Amino acid sequence: MQPIFTYGLLVNGLAFFANGIDKWLAVHQKRRIPERVLLGMILVGGTVGAGIGMLLFRHKTAKRSYLLLYFGIVILQLACVWFYLKN
């Protein structure tokens, strides 16, 4: 169980900090982290970290297309967990 916990902590920490860094880059009009990278971190398990980062840094919370993809990934992940636990 420890490797799964370590992986979750790492990927959520990276997703959180990536949202903070991308917000800082946006404010300072620098080259940004591509959305596909941010969404990729969410897809591989960084859902909680990215969600907290979005709320704390107020980042990507008004962009409808990003939010639809974010919540689509959340629903997909919840469905996978449900199917796994069901069997």
RAVENGI-V733564 format. One record per backbone hydrogen bond with DSSP energy under -0.5 kcal/mol. CO is the residue of the C=O (numbers start at 0). NH is the residue of the N-H. E is the energy in kcal/mol with one decimal. If there is no record, write none. Layout:
co=CO nh=NH e=E
co=CO nh=NH e=E
//
This chain:
co=0 nh=4 e=-2.1
co=1 nh=5 e=-2.8
co=2 nh=6 e=-2.5
co=3 nh=7 e=-2.6
co=4 nh=8 e=-2.6
co=5 nh=9 e=-2.5
co=6 nh=10 e=-2.9
co=7 nh=11 e=-2.2
co=8 nh=12 e=-2.1
co=9 nh=13 e=-2.5
co=10 nh=14 e=-2.2
co=11 nh=15 e=-2.3
co=12 nh=16 e=-2.6
co=13 nh=17 e=-2.5
co=14 nh=18 e=-1.8
co=15 nh=19 e=-1.8
co=16 nh=20 e=-2.9
co=17 nh=21 e=-2.5
co=18 nh=22 e=-2.0
co=19 nh=23 e=-2.2
co=20 nh=24 e=-2.7
co=21 nh=25 e=-2.2
co=22 nh=26 e=-2.5
co=23 nh=27 e=-2.0
co=24 nh=29 e=-3.0
co=25 nh=28 e=-1.2
co=33 nh=36 e=-0.9
co=33 nh=37 e=-1.7
co=34 nh=38 e=-3.1
co=35 nh=39 e=-1.7
co=36 nh=40 e=-2.0
co=37 nh=41 e=-1.5
co=38 nh=42 e=-2.5
co=39 nh=43 e=-1.8
co=40 nh=45 e=-2.5
co=41 nh=44 e=-1.5
co=45 nh=49 e=-2.5
co=46 nh=50 e=-2.4
co=47 nh=51 e=-2.6
co=48 nh=52 e=-2.4
co=49 nh=53 e=-2.8
co=50 nh=54 e=-2.0
co=51 nh=55 e=-3.2
co=52 nh=56 e=-2.6
co=53 nh=57 e=-0.6
co=53 nh=58 e=-1.7
co=61 nh=63 e=-1.0
co=62 nh=66 e=-2.3
co=63 nh=67 e=-2.5
co=64 nh=68 e=-1.8
co=65 nh=69 e=-2.8
co=66 nh=70 e=-2.9
co=67 nh=71 e=-1.9
co=68 nh=72 e=-2.2
co=69 nh=73 e=-2.2
co=70 nh=74 e=-2.4
co=71 nh=75 e=-2.2
co=72 nh=76 e=-2.8
co=73 nh=77 e=-2.6
co=74 nh=78 e=-2.4
co=75 nh=79 e=-2.2
co=76 nh=80 e=-2.4
co=77 nh=81 e=-2.5
co=78 nh=82 e=-2.7
co=79 nh=83 e=-2.2
co=80 nh=84 e=-2.7
co=81 nh=85 e=-2.0
co=82 nh=86 e=-1.3
//
